[in-house]
């Protein structure tokens, strides 16, 4: 699992992220749902427009209750909205809002956080960057040109097909996951 404590000593942006997450008490508020910050910020391949992805595990039967609690806590923030939908056949609840210049996305599925694609992608991407840090600038350049993170990794790695699936398969072949 990724610890928020790493952000406390990280880049200036990571330190700011740490402070706003602490300020909102997100990890404590949602602790029963195993919240984890995933995405590009923890592995330092974020852009100015990157959001804070907090993934959680919730039972489908809790979606309504959790959605109401999200509304109660965050509806006063700019850009607040929630959505219930399916992602690759998995029931999903998502809330978005802005706070202190950061866009938050709370993303909840009935899947352990360490098995959710956002987390698995981050683990693979972090391992690849650790192996070859020169890849970081290539990824950032592709992202600045408008490409999403997973397609950017696949472009650099020469992987074809659905980038989200291909990255996971590549991680499995390499023994990363």
Backbone as JSON, one array per atom type, in Angstrom:
{
  "sequence": "XXXXXXXXXXXXXXXXXXXXXXXXXXXXXXXXXXXXXXXXXXXXXXXXXXXXXXXXXXXXXXXXXXXXXXXXXXXXXXXXXXXXXXXXXXXXXXXXXXXXXXXXXXXXXXXXXXXXXXXXXXXXXXXXXXXXXXXXXXXXXXXXXXXXXXXXXXXXXXXXXXXXXXXXXXXXXXXXX",
  "N": [[0.84, -1.19, 0.0], [0.37, 2.26, -0.6], [1.73, 4.8, 1.29], [0.55, 7.78, 2.76], [2.39, 9.21, 4.17], [4.73, 9.3, 2.71], [4.29, 11.37, 0.95], [4.48, 13.6, 2.52], [7.15, 14.23, 2.7], [7.8, 14.58, 0.09], [7.77, 15.99, -3.25], [7.12, 19.54, -3.75], [4.48, 19.78, -4.61], [3.43, 17.28, -3.85], [3.64, 17.53, -1.08], [1.8, 19.58, -0.66], [-0.51, 18.25, -1.45], [-0.61, 16.29, 0.52], [-1.19, 17.93, 2.73], [-3.78, 19.0, 2.06], [-5.34, 16.71, 1.94], [-5.09, 15.85, 4.57], [-6.27, 18.04, 5.8], [-8.95, 17.82, 5.02], [-9.58, 15.45, 6.24], [-9.91, 13.03, 4.93], [-8.89, 10.38, 4.79], [-9.35, 9.43, 7.37], [-12.12, 9.82, 7.61], [-13.16, 8.06, 5.71], [-12.08, 5.64, 6.46], [-13.11, 3.07, 7.0], [-13.47, 2.03, 4.54], [-11.06, 1.48, 3.39], [-9.36, 3.61, 2.15], [-7.18, 4.78, -0.45], [-4.7, 6.79, -1.86], [-4.29, 7.02, -5.21], [-2.97, 6.92, -8.59], [-1.31, 9.48, -10.51], [0.04, 11.4, -8.97], [1.24, 10.31, -6.53], [3.4, 8.94, -7.7], [4.83, 10.82, -9.0], [4.35, 11.71, -11.71], [2.61, 13.57, -12.53], [0.55, 16.19, -13.9], [-0.18, 19.74, -13.95], [-2.92, 19.72, -14.08], [-3.72, 17.33, -13.01], [-5.77, 15.15, -11.07], [-6.73, 14.27, -7.66], [-6.9, 11.06, -6.91], [-8.76, 9.1, -4.97], [-9.16, 5.94, -4.03], [-11.51, 3.43, -3.04], [-12.9, 0.63, -1.24], [-16.11, -0.53, -1.37], [-19.17, -2.16, -0.48], [-21.66, -3.02, -2.84], [-24.22, -2.72, -1.85], [-23.93, -0.6, -0.13], [-23.72, 1.7, -1.64], [-25.74, 3.74, -1.92], [-25.95, 4.81, 0.7], [-23.29, 5.67, 1.13], [-23.05, 7.49, -0.96], [-24.87, 9.44, -0.13], [-23.56, 10.34, 2.17], [-21.25, 11.38, 1.03], [-22.39, 13.52, -0.36], [-23.36, 15.01, 1.82], [-20.96, 15.77, 3.07], [-19.39, 17.05, 1.05], [-20.86, 18.56, -0.78], [-20.93, 21.33, -0.72], [-18.63, 22.17, -1.92], [-16.92, 23.52, -4.75], [-17.76, 22.35, -8.0], [-18.85, 19.94, -7.2], [-20.15, 16.71, -7.67], [-21.86, 13.57, -7.93], [-21.83, 10.18, -9.09], [-23.27, 7.15, -10.13], [-22.42, 4.22, -11.68], [-21.29, 1.74, -14.09], [-18.06, 0.31, -14.41], [-16.31, -1.4, -16.62], [-18.07, -3.48, -16.14], [-18.28, -3.45, -13.38], [-19.98, -2.35, -10.54], [-19.9, 1.05, -9.67], [-19.16, 3.9, -7.69], [-18.76, 7.33, -7.76], [-17.39, 10.42, -6.72], [-16.83, 13.83, -7.31], [-15.05, 16.83, -6.65], [-13.81, 20.15, -5.98], [-11.13, 21.45, -4.06], [-9.2, 23.75, -2.36], [-7.7, 24.34, -4.68], [-7.26, 21.86, -5.79], [-8.48, 19.09, -7.66], [-10.6, 16.63, -6.59], [-11.24, 13.13, -6.74], [-13.27, 10.75, -5.59], [-13.44, 7.37, -5.61], [-15.2, 4.46, -5.72], [-15.53, 0.96, -5.43], [-16.82, -2.45, -5.32], [-14.45, -3.96, -4.8], [-11.34, -5.07, -3.57], [-9.0, -2.49, -2.74], [-6.34, -2.87, -3.54], [-6.63, -4.46, -5.7], [-7.97, -3.02, -7.55], [-8.04, -1.46, -10.75], [-6.88, 1.13, -10.94], [-5.05, 1.21, -8.81], [-3.44, -1.04, -9.39], [-2.39, -0.29, -11.9], [-0.88, 1.95, -11.07], [1.05, 0.74, -9.41], [2.44, -0.84, -11.27], [3.36, 1.16, -13.04], [4.97, 2.68, -11.29], [6.96, 0.79, -10.71], [8.1, 0.44, -13.24], [9.13, 3.01, -13.7], [10.97, 3.1, -11.67], [12.78, 1.22, -12.53], [13.69, 2.44, -14.89], [14.27, 5.56, -14.94], [14.5, 7.45, -16.9], [12.35, 7.17, -18.49], [10.36, 8.66, -17.38], [10.34, 11.41, -18.25], [9.66, 11.05, -20.93], [7.07, 10.0, -20.67], [5.8, 12.15, -19.36], [6.03, 14.12, -21.37], [4.37, 13.03, -23.38], [1.96, 13.08, -21.99], [1.66, 15.82, -21.61], [1.14, 16.47, -24.2], [-1.42, 15.66, -24.41], [-2.1, 12.99, -24.05], [-3.45, 10.29, -22.13], [-2.36, 8.71, -19.05], [-1.96, 5.77, -18.96], [-2.13, 5.02, -21.76], [0.1, 6.52, -22.56], [2.25, 5.2, -21.3], [2.04, 2.73, -22.62], [2.58, 3.52, -25.23], [5.3, 4.31, -25.01], [6.36, 1.86, -24.27], [5.78, 0.35, -26.47], [3.45, -1.12, -26.69], [0.47, -2.48, -27.97], [-3.11, -2.18, -28.49], [-5.85, -2.25, -26.09], [-4.97, 0.04, -23.81], [-5.26, 0.02, -21.03], [-5.76, -2.64, -20.31], [-3.54, -3.84, -21.55], [-1.34, -2.77, -20.17], [-1.62, -3.96, -17.66], [-1.36, -6.69, -18.36], [1.26, -6.62, -19.3], [2.59, -5.95, -16.92], [2.11, -8.31, -15.49], [3.47, -10.19, -17.11], [6.07, -9.31, -16.73], [6.41, -9.85, -14.1], [5.84, -7.97, -12.2], [3.41, -7.62, -10.99]],
  "CA": [[0.0, 0.0, 0.0], [1.06, 3.53, -0.66], [1.51, 5.57, 2.51], [0.53, 9.23, 2.59], [3.56, 9.79, 4.8], [5.73, 9.55, 1.67], [3.99, 12.66, 0.35], [4.88, 14.65, 3.46], [8.55, 14.57, 2.42], [7.98, 14.53, -1.36], [7.86, 17.24, -3.99], [6.28, 20.61, -3.2], [3.07, 19.45, -4.89], [3.06, 16.15, -3.0], [3.46, 18.06, 0.27], [0.51, 20.29, -0.67], [-1.54, 17.21, -1.51], [-0.66, 15.72, 1.86], [-1.87, 18.89, 3.62], [-5.22, 19.12, 1.78], [-5.97, 15.44, 2.33], [-5.17, 15.9, 6.03], [-7.22, 19.1, 6.15], [-10.3, 17.29, 4.81], [-9.72, 14.22, 7.04], [-10.48, 12.03, 4.03], [-8.5, 9.01, 5.13], [-10.04, 9.06, 8.61], [-13.56, 9.77, 7.35], [-13.5, 6.89, 4.9], [-11.18, 4.55, 6.85], [-13.77, 1.76, 6.95], [-13.49, 1.6, 3.14], [-9.66, 1.31, 2.98], [-9.0, 4.59, 1.12], [-5.79, 4.86, -0.9], [-4.43, 7.75, -2.92], [-3.65, 6.35, -6.35], [-2.81, 7.8, -9.73], [-0.01, 10.0, -10.96], [0.71, 12.25, -7.98], [2.17, 9.57, -5.67], [4.6, 8.48, -8.42], [5.45, 12.01, -9.57], [4.19, 11.89, -13.16], [1.39, 14.36, -12.62], [0.55, 17.5, -14.53], [-0.92, 20.72, -13.14], [-4.35, 19.4, -14.14], [-3.97, 16.0, -12.45], [-6.63, 15.14, -9.9], [-6.38, 13.39, -6.55], [-7.75, 9.87, -7.0], [-8.84, 8.32, -3.73], [-9.94, 4.74, -4.33], [-12.04, 2.78, -1.84], [-13.68, -0.6, -1.43], [-17.4, -0.53, -0.7], [-20.15, -3.12, -0.97], [-22.68, -2.41, -3.69], [-25.38, -2.37, -1.02], [-23.63, 0.65, 0.58], [-23.58, 2.82, -2.56], [-26.68, 4.81, -1.6], [-25.55, 5.4, 1.98], [-22.02, 6.37, 0.93], [-23.33, 8.63, -1.82], [-25.5, 10.47, 0.71], [-22.52, 10.88, 3.05], [-20.41, 12.23, 0.17], [-23.15, 14.76, -0.57], [-23.38, 15.77, 3.08], [-19.63, 16.3, 3.38], [-18.67, 17.79, 0.02], [-21.71, 19.26, -1.76], [-20.65, 22.76, -0.69], [-17.41, 22.48, -2.65], [-17.06, 23.77, -6.19], [-17.68, 21.22, -8.92], [-19.3, 18.68, -6.6], [-21.18, 15.85, -8.24], [-21.65, 12.13, -7.74], [-22.3, 9.37, -10.2], [-23.25, 5.71, -9.97], [-22.35, 3.63, -13.01], [-20.45, 0.55, -14.15], [-16.78, 0.4, -15.07], [-15.93, -2.76, -17.01], [-19.02, -4.39, -15.5], [-18.21, -3.37, -11.92], [-20.72, -1.2, -10.0], [-18.95, 2.06, -9.22], [-19.65, 5.17, -7.17], [-17.71, 8.33, -7.89], [-17.7, 11.8, -6.34], [-15.8, 14.78, -7.69], [-15.18, 18.19, -6.13], [-12.56, 20.92, -5.92], [-10.81, 21.99, -2.75], [-7.88, 24.36, -2.26], [-6.99, 24.28, -5.96], [-7.1, 20.47, -6.24], [-9.69, 18.35, -7.99], [-10.66, 15.33, -5.93], [-12.15, 12.11, -7.24], [-13.43, 9.6, -4.7], [-13.83, 6.31, -6.53], [-15.47, 3.3, -4.86], [-16.02, -0.26, -6.08], [-16.82, -3.61, -4.43], [-13.22, -4.68, -5.13], [-10.26, -4.57, -2.7], [-8.28, -1.4, -3.41], [-5.1, -3.37, -4.16], [-6.99, -5.18, -6.93], [-8.6, -2.1, -8.48], [-7.14, -1.11, -11.85], [-6.11, 2.36, -10.65], [-3.94, 0.84, -7.94], [-2.55, -1.96, -10.12], [-1.66, 0.52, -12.88], [0.1, 2.77, -10.37], [2.14, -0.14, -8.97], [3.22, -1.19, -12.47], [4.02, 2.37, -13.52], [6.04, 3.01, -10.34], [8.05, -0.18, -10.9], [8.76, 0.75, -14.51], [9.9, 4.24, -13.52], [12.11, 2.78, -10.8], [13.75, 0.52, -13.4], [14.21, 3.34, -15.92], [13.73, 6.88, -14.65], [14.48, 8.28, -18.12], [11.01, 7.01, -19.05], [9.51, 9.67, -16.75], [10.2, 12.58, -19.11], [8.9, 10.63, -22.12], [5.67, 9.89, -20.25], [5.32, 13.5, -19.11], [5.88, 14.8, -22.66], [3.17, 12.51, -24.03], [0.82, 13.58, -21.23], [1.53, 17.25, -21.94], [0.56, 16.52, -25.55], [-2.82, 15.3, -24.32], [-2.33, 11.56, -23.87], [-3.68, 9.79, -20.77], [-1.18, 8.04, -18.48], [-1.75, 4.39, -19.4], [-1.73, 5.02, -23.17], [1.47, 7.04, -22.69], [3.16, 4.1, -20.97], [1.99, 1.74, -23.7], [3.29, 4.11, -26.36], [6.73, 4.22, -24.72], [6.72, 0.43, -24.22], [5.46, -0.28, -27.75], [2.33, -2.04, -26.51], [-0.71, -2.16, -28.8], [-4.39, -2.67, -27.97], [-6.44, -1.49, -25.0], [-3.84, 0.41, -22.96], [-5.52, -0.31, -19.63], [-5.54, -4.08, -20.21], [-2.18, -4.16, -21.97], [-0.4, -2.44, -19.1], [-1.74, -5.01, -16.64], [-0.75, -7.9, -18.9], [2.71, -6.39, -19.32], [3.04, -6.07, -15.53], [2.09, -9.74, -15.15], [4.57, -10.85, -17.83], [7.33, -8.87, -16.14], [6.46, -10.27, -12.7], [5.66, -6.81, -11.34], [2.22, -7.91, -10.19]],
  "C": [[0.88, 1.25, 0.0], [0.72, 4.33, 0.6], [1.51, 7.06, 2.19], [1.75, 9.88, 3.2], [4.67, 10.08, 3.79], [5.53, 10.91, 1.03], [4.48, 13.81, 1.23], [6.3, 15.13, 3.19], [8.84, 14.64, 0.92], [8.17, 15.9, -1.99], [6.97, 18.29, -3.34], [4.8, 20.29, -3.43], [2.61, 18.3, -4.0], [2.83, 16.61, -1.56], [2.14, 18.83, 0.38], [-0.65, 19.31, -0.68], [-1.7, 16.58, -0.12], [-1.47, 16.63, 2.79], [-3.37, 18.96, 3.34], [-5.97, 17.84, 2.14], [-6.12, 15.4, 3.86], [-6.23, 16.91, 6.47], [-8.67, 18.62, 6.04], [-10.59, 16.02, 5.63], [-10.28, 13.07, 6.19], [-10.13, 10.6, 4.46], [-9.17, 8.53, 6.41], [-11.54, 8.88, 8.36], [-13.97, 8.48, 6.66], [-12.69, 5.64, 5.28], [-11.81, 3.16, 6.77], [-13.8, 1.18, 5.52], [-12.09, 1.53, 2.54], [-9.22, 2.31, 1.91], [-7.5, 4.61, 0.82], [-5.7, 5.94, -1.97], [-3.71, 7.01, -4.03], [-3.45, 7.38, -7.46], [-1.4, 8.32, -9.9], [0.74, 10.79, -9.9], [1.64, 11.45, -7.07], [3.45, 9.13, -6.38], [5.25, 9.59, -9.24], [5.48, 12.04, -11.1], [2.9, 12.67, -13.43], [1.63, 15.65, -13.38], [-0.2, 18.47, -13.61], [-2.4, 20.39, -13.05], [-4.7, 18.04, -13.53], [-4.83, 16.09, -11.2], [-6.11, 14.19, -8.84], [-7.37, 12.24, -6.56], [-7.66, 9.1, -5.69], [-9.74, 7.13, -4.03], [-10.34, 4.06, -3.02], [-12.76, 1.5, -2.22], [-14.98, -0.48, -0.64], [-18.29, -1.62, -1.3], [-21.18, -2.37, -1.81], [-23.88, -1.97, -2.87], [-25.17, -1.07, -0.25], [-23.59, 1.88, -0.32], [-24.48, 4.0, -2.19], [-26.28, 5.55, -0.33], [-24.26, 6.22, 1.82], [-22.22, 7.61, 0.06], [-23.96, 9.77, -1.02], [-24.47, 11.13, 1.63], [-21.57, 11.78, 2.25], [-21.1, 13.57, -0.08], [-23.13, 15.63, 0.68], [-22.04, 16.47, 3.32], [-19.09, 17.29, 2.34], [-19.55, 18.61, -0.93], [-21.49, 20.77, -1.77], [-19.4, 23.16, -1.45], [-17.7, 22.64, -4.14], [-16.92, 22.48, -6.98], [-18.2, 19.91, -8.36], [-20.35, 17.99, -7.46], [-20.83, 14.4, -7.95], [-22.26, 11.4, -8.92], [-22.21, 7.9, -9.8], [-23.34, 5.1, -11.36], [-21.51, 2.35, -12.95], [-19.17, 0.84, -14.92], [-16.34, -1.03, -15.35], [-16.78, -3.8, -16.27], [-19.04, -4.34, -13.99], [-18.99, -2.14, -11.44], [-19.76, -0.22, -9.33], [-19.7, 3.3, -8.73], [-18.49, 6.15, -7.23], [-18.23, 9.68, -7.43], [-16.52, 12.67, -6.74], [-16.1, 16.12, -7.03], [-13.81, 18.85, -6.12], [-12.38, 21.48, -4.52], [-9.38, 22.51, -2.76], [-7.05, 24.2, -3.54], [-6.76, 22.87, -6.48], [-8.46, 19.88, -6.58], [-9.59, 16.97, -7.35], [-11.59, 14.41, -6.7], [-12.13, 10.97, -6.24], [-14.08, 8.51, -5.54], [-13.99, 5.03, -5.72], [-16.08, 2.15, -5.66], [-16.04, -1.39, -5.05], [-15.64, -4.55, -4.76], [-12.15, -4.17, -4.16], [-9.41, -3.53, -3.45], [-7.01, -1.89, -4.11], [-5.36, -4.17, -5.43], [-7.69, -4.26, -7.94], [-7.58, -1.65, -9.53], [-6.3, 0.12, -11.56], [-4.89, 2.05, -9.8], [-2.93, -0.03, -8.68], [-1.74, -1.19, -11.16], [-0.56, 1.33, -12.2], [1.3, 1.93, -9.92], [3.04, -0.5, -10.15], [4.01, 0.02, -12.95], [5.18, 2.77, -12.61], [7.23, 2.07, -10.52], [8.82, 0.11, -12.19], [9.62, 2.0, -14.4], [11.12, 4.0, -12.63], [13.21, 2.08, -11.6], [14.44, 1.47, -14.37], [13.61, 4.73, -15.75], [13.72, 7.79, -15.88], [13.12, 8.19, -18.82], [10.08, 8.13, -18.55], [9.28, 10.87, -17.68], [9.45, 12.25, -20.39], [7.41, 10.58, -21.81], [5.09, 11.29, -20.07], [5.13, 14.27, -20.42], [4.63, 14.33, -23.4], [1.91, 13.01, -23.31], [0.59, 15.06, -21.52], [0.91, 17.44, -23.32], [-0.88, 16.05, -25.57], [-3.13, 13.83, -24.12], [-2.58, 11.24, -22.39], [-2.46, 8.96, -20.34], [-0.95, 6.64, -19.04], [-1.42, 4.3, -20.88], [-0.31, 5.55, -23.38], [2.49, 5.95, -22.36], [3.19, 3.08, -22.09], [2.71, 2.25, -24.94], [4.8, 3.96, -26.18], [7.2, 2.77, -24.75], [6.46, -0.3, -25.53], [4.34, -1.3, -27.66], [1.14, -1.58, -27.33], [-1.97, -2.73, -28.16], [-4.93, -1.75, -26.9], [-5.36, -1.21, -23.95], [-4.04, -0.04, -21.51], [-5.32, -1.81, -19.38], [-4.09, -4.45, -20.52], [-1.16, -3.87, -20.88], [-0.43, -3.49, -18.0], [-1.09, -6.3, -17.13], [0.77, -7.8, -18.93], [3.29, -6.53, -17.91], [3.08, -7.52, -15.07], [3.25, -10.47, -15.82], [5.93, -10.52, -17.22], [7.47, -9.27, -14.67], [6.34, -9.1, -11.72], [4.44, -7.02, -10.43], [1.94, -9.4, -10.24]]
}
